[in-house]
């Protein structure tokens, strides 16, 4: 994983699922998506710690496991908030919903894996909680309440 600066306050970490970083001040950052599993989360934390930053929160674009897989380990280690929109919040709090939705019922063991079943996390609604300087737009399609985030 490599940290790349793309704007005054914005970075991304190169990964199979790229990870956004938004700096709200000299020390505090929000992560945008967290990769596919706890190992991705640990690598993200290592990069952030090397920069001397603190994780204020994670903002998820949507609830597919490859975008939320690192949420739990990051939240457990930093006590950060996790922000998501509407039904995506429910899928993150009850990740069995993703594989159940795709399968059409309680998923059989072979599809209850890290690619379709992230660890649950405690999620706060993005409504009225988005960090200053960011705005979001609904991108329904790929998943129920997928969002896009950008600087104001």
Secondary structure, DSSP 8 states (H G I E B T S, - for coil): -EEEE-SSSEEEEESSS-EEEEESSSSEEEEE---SSHHHHHHHHHHHHHHT-EEEEEE-S---HHHHTTHHHHHHHH--EEEE-HHHHHHHHSTHHHHHHHHTSS--GGG-STTT-------EESTTT--TTEEEEE-TTSSTT-EEEEE-
